Amino acid sequence: MQYQPTPAERIPLITAAMRAFHNTGVTRPQAYRRQALTALRDSLRKHEEELLAAMHVDMRKPRFEAYMSDVGLVHAEIAHALRDLDEWMRVEHVPTPVSIQPASSAVHREPLGVVLIIAPWNYPALLLLSPLIGAIAAGNCAVVKPSHETPNTAVVLERILADAFVPGHVAVVNGPGGTIGPALIEHFRFDHIFFTGSSAVGAKIMAMAAHTLTPVTLEMGGKSPAVVDHKVNVRQAATRVAWSKYLNAGQTCIATDHALVHQSVLEEFVEELGRAIHRFYGDDPQRSPHFARLVNAKRFAVVKAYLAEGRVRIGGPSDEDDLYVAPTVLTDMALDSMCMREEIFGPVLPVLPWNEREEVLDAVRRVPFPLAAYVFSTDKGVQEYFTQRIHAGGMCINHGMLQFGNPQLPFGGVGTSGMGRYHGKRTFDLFSHHKGVVTASTIIDHGLQYPPYSKGKLRVLRWALG
């Protein structure tokens, strides 16, 4: 039998081929970029049923949920890029100061080169393909690594990308992250690394990238709070918090991690959470086709342990064989409990009371830098107060997670929840080098900058520089 190289052994050949392909300049013309994005759109449509089925096998992800929060958003990103690519690529002419005239100035956006995109398992299609769309729109070549935690989805994604791109343009490398990640980063200098995942792994990737001074975008997570004021439609707020918490069984980086609820409406809020869960998933959520599962046994064990850290008000059942933890609401947790220190990333919602606004800020600052924060209030003053004082990657008022769905808004973390912004044009800019170009006149040369220098020249220089 002929020897087949491992994914790690293939990496030097793949990266060398991609560098050579990019150096040909074939990805630079707008027509080629449009053709590539269109091919990705068509391939995604061709394999859509396979992809939805694979995500269901890997995580019991409901079909509607998988399309709404994974595949559909990718189609929206592609459409947005195709519509606006001409504008994004256009040379930007900027003013030229008197001190360097006569001349003109412009910003040219060029591809970075060969980039690496490492995706997580929770939204395996969206969080791989969304940054890839911007990288392709910007004229780059890309190595992409799907998560090995969702193996069936990874196989379909590789098929989609193989149908859409020539090997030198986009290459897929599958395999365990602990092996493949270092093999990719330590033996080739990428022009940018885009990582979505945990803070612990992100720190390791940043450390590896530092040896070659490779720029890195880190999209991570954090304990994203929902702040519920007493001036609020409690039923509506509870319904929206429940949706943002239990979508994908809570395995969403911008999900509501915990709810900080005004003491005067806390009991009503908990009751409405129970009603919302019942409307969503029926009498037995384990039998509901609309509720996903935890990704693996390790995640199950972590999430199940949180159930013992507070008073279970709603939910609580679990089934290790089914990787199932019921949609659960906890109260009466200690602030130093694990569920109040770690990002939960599962269907367990701690609910804590507050009376004064400063209590909310103190709670948020105990685990700083959430990726998202949500404020539920009909009082504009309350909305403004928390919007200005909660330091989060992004926010949504009176709903959850909607900020992710607008490609006109920047998306990214702050502090320990990440660095760098993407979505829409910002993804294109992220994967572009913004090269400043000054074109000097060949007709006029005032000679002010040339020796010999004089007091007269200095007076003119002082005036020109303001």
N, C-alpha and C positions, 0 to 999 in steps of 0.2 A: 504494500500500500504506500502511495506517495505521501511524504511528510507534508502536513499542513501547518504553516506557521501559526502561532498563537496571535490573538489580537495585539498583545504587547510587542511581539516580534515584527508585526506588520507596520507599526507606527513610523519607524524611520523612513520606510519606502513611501508611505502615504504622505507624510509631511513634506518630503523632498519633492514629490510629484506636484503637490499643491503649490509650493513656492515657485516651481518652474512654470506651472500653468498661470499663476498670477503675473509673473514677470513678462508673459507674452503680451499683456495689456488687453486681452480679449474681453475681460469683464468690465472694462471702463466705459464703453459706449452705452448710452441710455437704452438703445434698442436691445442690446444683449441683456441688460438688467430686466427690462420689461418682459422679454421672452422667458427668462428664468422664473420670474414671479408668476407669470401665467402658467408655466409648466408645473410649478408647485401647486397652484390652485387646482389645476386639472387633475393632477395625481392625487391630491387630497380627496377630491370628489370621487374619483375612481375607486379609491380604497376606503371610503368613508364607513361602509358597513363593517368591513374587517376591523377597522380601528375602534369603532364603538363596541363591537363584540369583544375585542381584546381587553378593553378597559373594564368591561363587565366581568370578564374572567379574572382579571388581576385584582379588582377591588370591589366587585359587585356594584360598580358605578351605574346608576340608573341611566337609561338611554337619553332621556330628556336632559338630565343633569349634565351628562357627558357632552351633549351637543351645545347646550347653553353656555357652559363654563369652560369648555375646552375647544371643540372643533369649530363651533360657530364664531367664537372670538378670533380664531385664526383667519377664517374667511374674511371677517371684517377688517382685520389688519392688512391683508393682501389687497383688498379693494381700496382701502385708504392709501396705501403706498402707490398703487397703480394710478390712482386719480391725481395724486399730488407730486409724483416723482419729478416731473419737469420743473416744478417750482423749487423743490428741494435741491436739485442739482444746479440751478441757475447761479451764475457768478453774481456775488453780492457786491455792488459798488458802494464804497463808503467815502465820507469826506476826507480831504487831504489838508493837513494843517499848512498854514502859510510858510512855516519854517522849512518845509521840504518841497515847496512848489518851485517851478511848474512841474507837476506830475499828477498822476491819477492813482487811486488805490482801490483794491478789490480783494475779496475773500474768495478763494477757490476751495471747494470741498473735494478732497481726494480720498480714495479708499485707503484704509490702513494697511491692508495686505492679507495675511492669513490669520484668522481669528479662531478661538476655541470657545465653544458653548457647551456648558455642562448643565444638564437639566435634572430636576428632582422627580420624584415618583408621584406626587400628589395630583398634579395636573400635567401628566407626562407629554401630551401633545402640545398644549398651549405654551408651556414654559420652555419647550425646546424650539418650537417653530416661530413663536412671536419674536424673540431676538434674532433668529435666523433671517426673518423677512427684512428687518432693518439692515442686517449685515449684507445681504444680497443687494438690496436697493442701493446701498452705499458702494457697491462694486467690489466687495471682498470675496475671498475664498474662505470656506469655513470647515473646520472639523467639529462634529457634534457628537456628544456622548449622552445617549439616553440613560435613564436610570435602570440598573439591573434589578431593582426591587419590583418593577412591573415588566417582567420578561416578555410576556405576550405582546404587550403594547410596543416594546422596543423593537421586536421583530417586524411588526407592521410599519413602524416609523422608518425603519431601514429600507423597507420595500418602497414606501412612498418617495423617499429621497433618492433612491437609486433610479426610479422611473423618471424623476423630474430633472436630475442634474447629471452632467458628465462627471466621472470620478475625480478629476482634478479640481472641480469647482466646489463640490460639497462631498465630504466623506463622513461616514458613520463608523464610530468605533464602539462596539459593545463589549461589556465585560464588567467585572467587579470594580467599583469606584476606587477602592483602596489600592488596587493594582494598576488599573488603567490610568487614573488621574496622574499619579507621579510619573508614570512612563511617558505620558504626553508632555507634561510641563517641564520635566527635568532634562529632556533630551532634544528640545526644539524651542527656539524663541518665537512664540506667537506674538503677533502685533497687538493683540488684546485678548484678555480672558474674561468671559462672562459666566458667572456662576450663580445658580439659584439653589439654596439649600440651607443647612443649619449653620449657625454661627461658628460652631466648633470646626466644621470642615472648611468653612470659608476662611477662617484664620490660618489653617494649614496651607490652603491654596495661595493665599496672599504671601505667606512666608516663602513658599517655593518660587513664586513669581518674582519675588524681590531679588533673587540671585541674578536674574537677567534683566532687571528693571522693566519688567513687562507690566503695563497698566492693567488694572483689574476693576471690574464692576462686580459688586457683591450684592445680591438680592436675598435677604435673609428674613427673619421674622421677629417675634417678640410678643409680649403680653398686651394685646390690643384691647383696650377697655371700651365698654359701652356705658356712657354716663346717662342715667335716666333721671330727669328732673321731676318735680311734683306737678309742674305745669305741662302736662303732656296727655295725649290720648293713650292711656295705659294699654288698652287692648291692641292698638296698632303698633305701639312700641314693642310690646312683648312678641307679637307676630313677626316683626321684622328682625328682632334680635334672634329669635328662634331659627328663622331661615338662615341668617348669617352664621349661626353657630353650628347647625346640624347638617348643612350642605356638605356633601362629601364626607359625612361622619365626622365633621369638625376638622378635617385634615386640609385646612386652607390657611395660608400664611397671613391673610388679612381677616380671618374669621374673628368674631367677637370671642376673646379669650375668657373674659369675666365681665360681669355686670355690676356697676356701682349705682345703686338705686336709692333714691330719696326714701328715708325711713317711712314717711307718711303714705307712700304708695307701694312699699315693698311687698306686703302680703298680697295685695291685688295683682301686682306684677307677676308674682310666682304662680298665682292661680291662672292668670291669662297665658303664661308660658305653658302650663299643663294643657289648656284648651287648644293652643296652637299646635303643640306636639300631636295631640289626638287628631286634629283636623288634617295634619300633614301625613301621619303614619298609621292612624287607626288604633284599635285596641291593643294590638301586638306589633310594635315596630319591627320585630325580628322577621315577621312574615310579610312585611310591606315590601313591594317591589321598588319603592321610592327611597329606601334608606340604604346607603352604601356600607361597606365593611372597612375595618382597619386593615392596613396593608400587609402586616405580618405578625407573627407571634410576639416578637420583641415589642412592637408598638402596643399590642394588646396588653401585655404585662404592665407596661408603664401606665397606660390609661386606667386599667382596672385598679391599680394601686391608689389612684386619686379618690376612689369611691369611699375609702376608709377615712378620709381626712376631713370630713364634714358630715352634716346631717343631710341624708338623702331625702329630698322633698318630692322629687319626681324621678321615675326611672329606677335605675340601679341594677337590673338583671344583666348578666353577661354570659357568654358562651365561648370558651376558648377554641373549641373545634370549628366554630363558625366565624371566629375573629369578630365577634359581636359584643359591643357594649351599648346598652340602650341609651337613647337620648335622656340625659340625666341633669337634674338641677340640684346643687348643693347649697346649703346655708351653714352658718356657724363654723366657718373655717378659721383657724389661727392664721394670722398674717405671715408667719414664718413657716407655714406648711409648704410642702413641695408643690402642691397645686397652685399656690400663690407666689411661688418663686420661679417655676419653670413654665415655659410655653406649653400649654396643655395638648394641643394638636390632636384632639379627640372630642367625642360628643359629651363632655362633662362641663357644665356651666356653673361656676361658683357665682353666687349672688351675695353682695355685701351692702350693708346700709350706710348712708351718710346723711348728715343734717346740715353741715356747713360746707361751703364750696372748698375751703382749704383742706378739708378731709379728703376730698377727691384728689386734689393735687398731691397731697402727701402719699396717698395710695399709689398713684401713677409713678411717682418718683422713686418708690421702693424698687421697682423693676423698670428702669428708665428706657427711653427710646423705643416705644412701640412702633411697629410698621404702620399701624392704622389706629385711629380713635374715632369713636362714634358718640355724638351728642344728641339726645332726644329731649327736646323742649320746644314749646311754642313761644317762649320768651326770647326775643331777639337779644336782650341783654345777657341772658345766660348763654346763648349760643356764642356770642362774641367773647364773653369772658373765658370760656373753655377753649375756644378756637385759638385765642391769643396765648394761652398759658400752657396748654398741653403740647409738649414737643414730640410730634409724631411724624412719620413719613408722609402720611396723607390723612384726610378726614372726610367724614360724610355726616351731614346733619339730618336727623330724623329718618335715617335708613342705615343699612349696612352694606358695605362692599361695592356700592355703585361707582365709587371713584375709579375703580379698576377698569370699568367698561367704557370710559371716555378717552379715546386716543389723543385728544387735544390736551389732556392733563398729563403732567409728568408723574411717573410712578417710580418709587424707590424709597429706600430707608434713610434713616438718620442715625448717627452714632452706631450702636451695636446692631441695629436692624438693617444696616447696609450702607452702601455708598454707590453713587451713580444714579442716573435717571434714564428711563426709557419709555417707550410707547410712541407710536406715530413718528413724527418728524424727529423727536428726541432720540429714537433708536437709530435713525439714519445719521444724526449728528454724532451720536456716541461712537459709531463705527466709521466715522470720517475724520480725516485730518483737515483742519481748517487752516489753509495756507494763505498767509497774507502776502500780497504781491503789489509792489509799487512800480509803476512804469514812468520813468523820468523822461522829460522832454529832450529831444535831440536838436531842437531848434534854438532854444534859449538856455544859456548856462551862465548864471549870474556870478559864479565863482566865489560866493561868500565864504564857503567852507574851506577854501584852499589857502595854504600859506602863500605869502607872508601875511600874518595877522596885523590888524591895526586897530586903533581906538575907534575909528569910524565903523569898521566892520563889527566891533563889539557892540556899538550902539545899535546898529541894525539888528544884530542877533538878539539883543535884549528885547527889542521891540517885537521881533518875529516870534519869540518864544513866550511872549506875554508877561 
